[in-house]
């Protein structure tokens, strides 16, 4: 008798090929059952791969259809990258999928439900400039004095309220200004409704309100989008989180991927508190940490971990790599910011000689204004570069406006300069008035300046043009005979440019750039004193300083930035570097007050956000990382003596390699001599200063720029001194407590 045999169990289905290569934590995140989850994805840990593979797994396993998935990103570029990767994993048509930015998805929802949202079918979206134009037009119609109530402040006030989810009737005014702004906000909303337009903040608020008040519609979307995936969750603001809550309802799952250690947009309303609230509101059972880094060598990660460990408000993770430890972090302490830039040029040349492409090297800075000195060094060395996510220094709006004022002060026949600034800042000189002025000039065969002086127009335009002429003449008179830096300082202040940018919400960078233009002038004067004209070349010393400087600025603003596709060094702010990676990274300006920025010292969570920004900077590097600082730096037209950034104290000394404490210019370094005649520490203390501070006495043991310590105030640098004998005192810039004057007789300072 043949024994019966039991049938073999069916073979388990093969795992999708796209799951291969995932590490254990990535696989756990991708294959989670239907539940809300928070994925703490460290820098370089494969965040995008996890998100797109999760999408592919949900579709492949039949849990959702492509049209029933919602994925939110922060940039259109990231959304396109997701769709491209998804198409490579699955043979599906991604057209029509709900993958995009918050604003893009809200726009899509409002287009589909414009009636319920109270909008016309063909409503238009206002960009920032269009919105500002509407604000100005409405203020004029309401007879609101734009000198007292700046249109940009009104624009920001409205955006801030909308991002908090508040209409005008829900805003509590706290003074006369806010009371007026609340009233204007209500009028602005009514005007937008009449014209059938929405601004960017309105897209999200109107979409949120649509879902909040319409149960049927909210249930429809909650039934459709059972899985909601969110990228860069640490960058969401309060209204974005509330919008996600409405879409998720009671039963849908939010798969949020983010890194609280890379939350660097608090000034834009982003809050890591949303991570804690997600865990509470959606009963997140487990936080999955992606800590294996596939980008950087071990020493770089160890340094980043040690640094960010000083932040108290974090969920906690520690990056590691299976890769080698690699090189130590190279620390270079320059005497001046020009020496810092020259060191960058030297090292970049060495890296290129070793075979590294320029495009795989990045120079990072905390403030846009720092780029000018670096750009000057690269321009002088003939090295191609590209400013990522921004403009070269001399191409920036505020710099071009300043140069136009200076051009007109130097030469009243410069029609181009006049046209650029005659109504900037706004003076009430409209296009019609300008057309009439140009017509007068053409008919009489004269310059626009001559026509403006003749000024046969009538009404407000005539008064405004006359005031402009008077302004330029006053600046010419006031700056005659002044040193070039003082000329520029006077013009940027009295032209109204500084006041204009002070009123902008994000105008601090532009003001720093205006100050840097003054620094550029001070250095230019220094350089010009050492010029030796080539044989047969025009004798540039015959030009006045202002004309020569304008020619210099025009040359540096020429076609020196690399063309698209060309191999070029990458320059950018640390904020712009987020999401990018490079073989070698230079982090410049690591001084107290610059990085961390002085503004952070007085803000709640300010220094912690600066530390997160530094963490982002460190984790951009794959193989080589340079940390640079300057003992003195030109800021706001004056030489500032600096204390090294506190971040150096937070990095393990064993991971650092200090190279040349203070670098001297090599005698054969022609570009370094051209770069700055004050190259090296010998003249660093006096460059750019009209009067060098004197020490108390000739035989004093103290000197400007000397590092010292104090029993109470800690580490600092002497930046000024005055008096003598028993009255001698010094001003010290202390790392933790700022500037303080101390009597030398009682100070008990200790030199370092």
Rosetta blueprint (number, residue, H / E / L):
1 X L
2 X L
3 X L
4 X L
5 X L
6 X L
7 X L
8 X L
9 X L
10 X L
11 X L
12 X L
13 X L
14 X L
15 X L
16 X L
17 X H
18 X H
19 X H
20 X L
21 X L
22 X L
23 X L
24 X H
25 X H
26 X H
27 X H
28 X H
29 X H
30 X H
31 X L
32 X L
33 X L
34 X L
35 X L
36 X L
37 X E
38 X E
39 X E
40 X E
41 X E
42 X L
43 X L
44 X L
45 X L
46 X L
47 X H
48 X H
49 X H
50 X H
51 X H
52 X H
53 X H
54 X H
55 X H
56 X H
57 X H
58 X H
59 X H
60 X H
61 X L
62 X L
63 X L
64 X L
65 X L
66 X H
67 X H
68 X H
69 X E
70 X E
71 X E
72 X E
73 X E
74 X L
75 X L
76 X H
77 X H
78 X H
79 X H
80 X H
81 X H
82 X H
83 X H
84 X H
85 X H
86 X H
87 X H
88 X H
89 X H
90 X L
91 X L
92 X L
93 X L
94 X L
95 X L
96 X L
97 X L
98 X E
99 X E
100 X E
101 X E
102 X H
103 X H
104 X H
105 X H
106 X H
107 X H
108 X H
109 X H
110 X H
111 X H
112 X H
113 X L
114 X H
115 X H
116 X H
117 X H
118 X L
119 X L
120 X L
121 X L
122 X L
123 X L
124 X E
125 X E
126 X E
127 X L
128 X H
129 X H
130 X H
131 X H
132 X H
133 X H
134 X H
135 X H
136 X H
137 X H
138 X H
139 X H
140 X H
141 X H
142 X L
143 X L
144 X L
145 X L
146 X L
147 X L
148 X L
149 X L
150 X L
151 X H
152 X H
153 X H
154 X H
155 X H
156 X H
157 X H
158 X H
159 X H
160 X H
161 X H
162 X H
163 X H
164 X L
165 X L
166 X L
167 X L
168 X H
169 X H
170 X H
171 X L
172 X L
173 X L
174 X L
175 X L
176 X H
177 X H
178 X H
179 X H
180 X H
181 X H
182 X H
183 X H
184 X H
185 X H
186 X H
187 X H
188 X H
189 X H
190 X H
191 X H
192 X H
193 X H
194 X H
195 X H
196 X L
197 X E
198 X E
199 X E
200 X H
201 X H
202 X H
203 X H
204 X H
205 X H
206 X H
207 X H
208 X H
209 X H
210 X H
211 X H
212 X H
213 X H
214 X L
215 X H
216 X H
217 X H
218 X H
219 X H
220 X H
221 X H
222 X H
223 X H
224 X H
225 X L
226 X L
227 X E
228 X E
229 X E
230 X E
231 X L
232 X L
233 X H
234 X H
235 X H
236 X L
237 X L
238 X H
239 X H
240 X H
241 X H
242 X H
243 X H
244 X H
245 X H
246 X H
247 X H
248 X H
249 X L
250 X L
251 X L
252 X L
253 X E
254 X E
255 X E
256 X E
257 X E
258 X E
259 X L
260 X H
261 X H
262 X H
263 X L
264 X L
265 X L
266 X H
267 X H
268 X H
269 X L
270 X L
271 X L
272 X L
273 X H
274 X H
275 X H
276 X H
277 X H
278 X H
279 X H
280 X H
281 X H
282 X L
283 X L
284 X L
285 X L
286 X L
287 X E
288 X E
289 X E
290 X E
291 X L
292 X E
293 X L
294 X L
295 X L
296 X L
297 X L
298 X H
299 X H
300 X H
301 X H
302 X H
303 X H
304 X H
305 X H
306 X H
307 X H
308 X H
309 X L
310 X L
311 X L
312 X L
313 X L
314 X L
315 X L
316 X L
317 X L
318 X L
319 X L
320 X E
321 X L
322 X L
323 X L
324 X L
325 X L
326 X L
327 X L
328 X L
329 X E
330 X E
331 X E
332 X E
333 X E
334 X E
335 X E
336 X E
337 X H
338 X H
339 X H
340 X H
341 X H
342 X H
343 X H
344 X H
345 X H
346 X H
347 X H
348 X H
349 X H
350 X H
351 X H
352 X H
353 X H
354 X L
355 X L
356 X L
357 X L
358 X H
359 X H
360 X H
361 X E
362 X E
363 X E
364 X E
365 X E
366 X L
367 X L
368 X H
369 X H
370 X H
371 X H
372 X H
373 X H
374 X H
375 X H
376 X H
377 X H
378 X H
379 X H
380 X H
381 X H
382 X L
383 X L
384 X L
385 X E
386 X E
387 X E
388 X L
389 X L
390 X L
391 X L
392 X L
393 X H
394 X H
395 X H
396 X L
397 X H
398 X H
399 X H
400 X H
401 X H
402 X H
403 X H
404 X H
405 X H
406 X H
407 X H
408 X H
409 X H
410 X H
411 X L
412 X L
413 X L
414 X L
415 X H
416 X H
417 X H
418 X H
419 X H
420 X H
421 X H
422 X L
423 X L
424 X L
425 X L
426 X L
427 X L
428 X L
429 X L
430 X L
431 X H
432 X H
433 X H
434 X H
435 X H
436 X H
437 X H
438 X H
439 X H
440 X H
441 X H
442 X H
443 X H
444 X H
445 X L
446 X L
447 X L
448 X H
449 X H
450 X H
451 X H
452 X H
453 X H
454 X H
455 X L
456 X L
457 X L
458 X L
459 X H
460 X H
461 X H
462 X H
463 X H
464 X H
465 X H
466 X H
467 X H
468 X H
469 X H
470 X H
471 X H
472 X H
473 X H
474 X H
475 X H
476 X H
477 X H
478 X H
479 X H
480 X L
481 X L
482 X L
483 X L
484 X H
485 X H
486 X H
487 X H
488 X H
489 X H
490 X H
491 X H
492 X H
493 X H
494 X H
495 X L
496 X L
497 X H
498 X H
499 X H
500 X H
501 X H
502 X H
503 X L
504 X L
505 X L
506 X L
507 X L
508 X H
509 X H
510 X H
511 X H
512 X H
513 X H
514 X H
515 X H
516 X H
517 X H
518 X H
519 X H
520 X H
521 X H
522 X H
523 X H
524 X H
525 X H
526 X H
527 X H
528 X H
529 X L
530 X L
531 X L
532 X L
533 X L
534 X L
535 X L
536 X L
537 X L
538 X L
539 X L
540 X H
541 X H
542 X H
543 X L
544 X L
545 X H
546 X H
547 X H
548 X H
549 X H
550 X H
551 X H
552 X H
553 X H
554 X H
555 X H
556 X H
557 X L
558 X L
559 X L
560 X L
561 X E
562 X L
563 X L
564 X L
565 X L
566 X L
567 X L
568 X L
569 X E
570 X E
571 X E
572 X E
573 X E
574 X H
575 X H
576 X H
577 X H
578 X L
579 X L
580 X L
581 X L
582 X E
583 X E
584 X E
585 X E
586 X E
587 X E
588 X L
589 X L
590 X L
591 X E
592 X L
593 X E
594 X E
595 X L
596 X L
597 X E
598 X H
599 X H
600 X H
601 X H
602 X H
603 X L
604 X L
605 X L
606 X H
607 X H
608 X H
609 X H
610 X H
611 X H
612 X H
613 X H
614 X H
615 X H
616 X H
617 X H
618 X H
619 X L
620 X L
621 X E
622 X E
623 X E
624 X E
625 X E
626 X E
627 X E
628 X E
629 X E
630 X E
631 X E
632 X E
633 X E
634 X E
635 X E
636 X L
637 X L
638 X E
639 X E
640 X E
641 X E
642 X L
643 X L
644 X E
645 X L
646 X H
647 X H
648 X H
649 X H
650 X H
651 X L
652 X L
653 X H
654 X H
655 X H
656 X E
657 X E
658 X E
659 X E
660 X L
661 X L
662 X L
663 X L
664 X L
665 X L
666 X L
667 X L
668 X L
669 X L
670 X H
671 X H
672 X H
673 X H
674 X H
675 X H
676 X L
677 X L
678 X L
679 X L
680 X L
681 X L
682 X L
683 X L
684 X L
685 X L
686 X L
687 X L
688 X L
689 X L
690 X L
691 X L
692 X L
693 X L
694 X L
695 X L
696 X L
697 X L
698 X L
699 X L
700 X L
701 X L
702 X L
703 X L
704 X L
705 X L
706 X L
707 X E
708 X E
709 X E
710 X E
711 X L
712 X L
713 X L
714 X E
715 X E
716 X E
717 X E
718 X E
719 X E
720 X E
721 X E
722 X E
723 X L
724 X L
725 X H
726 X H
727 X H
728 X L
729 X E
730 X E
731 X E
732 X E
733 X E
734 X E
735 X L
736 X L
737 X L
738 X E
739 X E
740 X E
741 X E
742 X E
743 X E
744 X H
745 X H
746 X H
747 X H
748 X L
749 X L
750 X E
751 X E
752 X L
